[in-house]
Amino acid sequence: MATFYGIGVGVGDPEMITLKAINALKDLDVVILPEAKKDEGSTAYSIAKEYLREDIEELFLEFPMISDVEKKKKIRRANAEKIEEYLEAGKNIGFLTIGDPMTFSTYVYVLEYLSDKYSVKTIPGVSSFVDMASRFNFPLVMGDESLKIISLHGKVDIKKEIENSDNIVFMKVTRSFDDLKAALIATNNMENIILVSNCGKENQEVFFNIENLQKEDVHYFSTLILKKGGINQWKKFIS
């Protein structure tokens, strides 16, 4: 039976792909390259392409960032139907995703509509916040500390979230960057953060001070980690 794979390829560094992911990439007949808009290209593909077969078929699927919920459902259902056509033809097809397939990934929107008669294998990948912690040598959590992962949007009470957690991973920070910065200032946490854009890539940027940053200065692929216990003590390991 053909298999539908969800494959996490990490966040930028090709060496961060797991051996299990590499082996799965080699078995694919078709690779799905998700795009937010047509002809935008796929970051996940640029990370994984050296591990793919030369004769692999590429299937670009669009997952637009739109507010119309019913339209998004219709597009996701149509994309799932396209995938099922390849599975019915006996072809192994893989959905590449940056980071981890089960962490704020478009991949899960395909699984919602895919029939349960098909074989599915999901291969985890290194998420941005996990990569950041190891890359810059600081712990995400210690002892009895708490950790919360938040995807920013207009309904998030950022100040309340900061007050109720020891460590917070803020993802999709460009959505509410000004509100995030204001909340960090209000809670006296501006010195307790690290913001990384394009983690692991050649154009990676690292910020410990975001006071003068504006929303337009921050790349879409950016993650901010707040450690209320302090980040300064770990900077000694950052070259």
C-alpha positions in Angstrom: 0.0 0.0 0.0 1.2 3.5 -0.8 1.9 5.7 2.1 1.3 9.4 2.9 4.3 10.8 4.8 4.5 14.0 6.9 8.1 14.8 7.2 9.6 17.5 9.4 12.9 18.8 8.0 14.0 21.2 10.8 14.1 25.0 10.5 17.0 25.8 8.2 20.2 23.7 8.7 20.1 20.6 6.4 22.2 18.7 8.9 19.4 18.9 11.4 17.2 16.5 9.5 16.9 13.1 11.2 18.1 9.9 9.6 14.6 8.6 9.7 13.4 11.6 7.7 16.2 11.2 5.1 15.3 7.5 4.6 11.7 8.5 4.1 12.6 11.2 1.6 14.4 8.6 -0.5 11.3 6.5 -0.7 9.0 9.2 -2.1 7.6 9.1 -5.6 6.0 12.5 -5.1 6.9 15.4 -2.9 4.3 18.0 -1.8 5.6 21.6 -1.6 3.1 23.7 0.3 2.9 27.4 -0.5 1.1 30.3 1.2 0.6 31.7 -2.3 1.2 30.6 -5.8 4.8 30.5 -7.1 6.1 31.6 -3.7 8.4 28.6 -3.4 9.0 26.2 -0.5 11.5 26.7 2.3 11.1 23.1 3.3 12.1 21.9 -0.2 15.3 24.0 -0.2 16.3 22.3 3.1 15.5 18.7 1.9 16.3 18.8 -1.8 19.7 17.2 -1.5 18.1 14.1 0.0 15.4 13.6 -2.7 15.6 11.4 -5.7 16.4 13.1 -9.0 13.3 11.8 -10.7 10.9 12.8 -8.0 7.6 14.4 -9.0 6.9 17.8 -7.4 3.4 18.8 -6.5 2.9 22.4 -5.4 -0.2 22.9 -3.2 -1.4 26.3 -2.2 -2.6 26.9 1.4 -3.5 30.6 1.4 -3.5 32.7 4.5 -7.0 34.0 4.3 -9.7 34.9 6.8 -12.6 33.1 5.1 -12.8 29.9 7.1 -15.2 28.1 4.7 -12.9 28.9 1.7 -9.9 27.6 3.6 -11.8 24.3 4.3 -12.7 23.9 0.7 -9.1 24.4 -0.4 -7.8 22.0 2.2 -10.3 19.4 1.2 -9.4 19.8 -2.5 -5.7 19.4 -1.7 -6.4 16.2 0.3 -8.3 14.8 -2.7 -5.3 15.5 -5.0 -3.1 13.6 -2.5 -5.6 10.7 -2.5 -5.3 10.4 -6.3 -1.6 9.8 -6.0 -2.1 7.2 -3.2 -4.7 5.4 -5.3 -2.1 5.2 -8.1 0.2 3.4 -5.7 2.7 6.3 -5.2 4.3 7.2 -1.9 3.7 10.9 -1.4 5.3 13.2 1.2 4.4 16.5 2.7 7.5 18.5 3.7 7.2 20.9 6.6 9.7 23.1 8.3 10.1 22.4 12.0 7.8 19.6 13.2 4.8 18.3 11.4 2.6 18.3 14.5 3.5 21.8 15.8 1.6 24.6 14.1 2.0 22.9 10.7 -0.1 23.0 7.6 0.3 19.2 7.4 -2.4 18.6 9.9 -4.9 20.5 7.7 -4.4 17.7 5.2 -4.8 14.9 7.7 -8.2 16.4 8.7 -9.6 15.6 5.3 -7.6 12.5 4.3 -9.5 9.2 4.3 -8.6 6.8 7.1 -8.2 4.0 4.5 -4.7 5.2 3.7 -1.4 4.5 5.4 0.0 7.6 7.2 3.5 8.0 8.7 4.5 11.2 10.5 8.2 11.8 11.1 9.0 14.5 13.7 11.4 17.4 13.0 13.3 19.9 15.1 11.1 22.9 16.0 12.5 26.4 15.9 12.4 26.8 19.7 14.2 23.5 20.3 16.8 24.4 17.7 17.3 27.9 19.3 17.8 26.5 22.8 20.5 24.1 21.6 22.1 26.4 19.1 22.6 29.1 21.7 23.1 26.9 24.7 20.3 27.9 27.1 17.7 25.6 28.7 14.1 25.9 27.7 13.0 24.7 31.2 14.8 23.7 34.4 13.6 22.0 37.5 9.9 22.8 38.2 9.6 25.6 35.7 6.7 25.8 33.2 6.9 26.2 29.5 4.2 27.5 27.2 4.1 27.7 23.4 1.9 30.5 22.0 1.0 31.3 18.4 0.4 35.0 18.5 -2.9 36.5 17.2 -5.2 39.4 18.2 -7.1 37.5 20.9 -4.0 36.5 23.0 -3.7 38.4 26.2 0.1 38.6 26.1 0.6 40.3 29.4 -1.5 37.7 31.2 0.3 34.8 29.5 3.6 36.3 30.6 2.4 36.6 34.2 1.3 33.0 34.3 4.3 31.2 32.9 8.0 30.9 33.6 9.2 30.4 30.0 7.2 31.2 26.9 7.8 30.5 23.2 6.2 33.1 21.1 5.7 31.9 17.5 4.3 33.9 14.5 5.5 37.0 16.3 5.0 39.3 13.3 1.2 39.1 13.8 1.3 41.1 17.0 4.9 42.3 17.3 4.0 45.7 18.7 1.7 44.3 21.3 4.3 41.7 22.3 7.0 44.4 22.7 4.6 46.5 24.8 3.8 43.6 27.1 7.5 42.7 27.6 8.1 46.4 28.6 5.1 46.5 30.9 6.2 43.3 32.7 9.9 44.3 32.9 11.0 41.4 30.7 12.8 43.2 27.9 16.2 41.8 29.1 14.9 38.3 29.4 14.4 37.4 25.7 16.0 36.1 22.6 14.5 36.6 19.2 15.9 34.6 16.2 14.9 35.1 12.6 15.6 32.4 10.0 17.2 30.1 12.6 20.0 27.9 11.1 20.0 29.7 7.7 22.7 31.8 6.2 20.6 34.9 6.8 20.0 34.1 10.5 19.6 37.1 12.8 19.7 37.1 16.6 18.4 39.8 18.8 18.6 40.2 22.6 17.3 43.8 22.4 14.2 44.5 20.4 13.5 48.0 21.7 14.3 49.6 18.4 12.8 46.9 16.2 9.7 47.6 14.3 7.3 44.9 12.9 8.6 45.4 9.3 12.1 44.7 10.6 11.2 41.2 11.8 11.1 38.3 9.3 8.1 36.0 9.1 10.2 33.0 10.2 11.0 34.4 13.7 10.6 33.0 17.1 10.9 34.8 20.5 11.7 33.0 23.7 11.1 34.6 27.1 12.9 33.3 30.1 11.6 35.2 33.1 14.5 33.7 35.2 16.9 35.6 32.9 18.8 34.9 29.7 22.0 36.9 30.5 23.6 34.1 32.5 23.6 31.9 29.4 25.1 34.5 27.0 28.6 33.4 28.0 28.2 30.3 25.7 27.1 32.4 22.7 30.0 33.2 20.3 
